[in-house]
């Protein structure tokens, strides 16, 4: 039996729900990062969903404050690429965490032929290219953004048609530096600010 389920993305919720052993965990409390992940967890059937606003550190604090019984292991449904070390942080707090890789992301340079064909034929309205990372890995991220633009441009002439930078509004002055660098590398046509409510 699991003490709880840890979810850090809506993708993890959807993939876990399709897993053959989903019935074994859906009755357990689910801890989620952010409102979208929490919404996805509820949508797939989790009854008790506790949401942490922010990041992995916020989720770690929430789990530690809500779960006093550390005898039951926690199931962490994750993607192959993760921001932060949730399992390590909770292990340091005395929890046993079993991480299960539920999905992996595909690099833009290996966009599948099916996606390219559907994009070219008009069968897809948009392609979302996500570059997870932070300012410490800036040079690598900037090159990744340039690569994403090149790959999309090869798939359809004139693409990308719109590029949006999604930025955490709570990062303060660092946000200006990030915005300048990302705008220069990506040719972003707009900015979406998140977490304006807190």
Beta strands, then each sheet from edge to edge (+ up, - down):
strand 1: 2-7
strand 2: 30-33
strand 3: 49-52
strand 4: 73-79
strand 5: 97-103
strand 6: 164-168
strand 7: 190-194
sheet 1: 3+ 2+ 1+ 4+ 5+
sheet 2: 6+ 7+
end
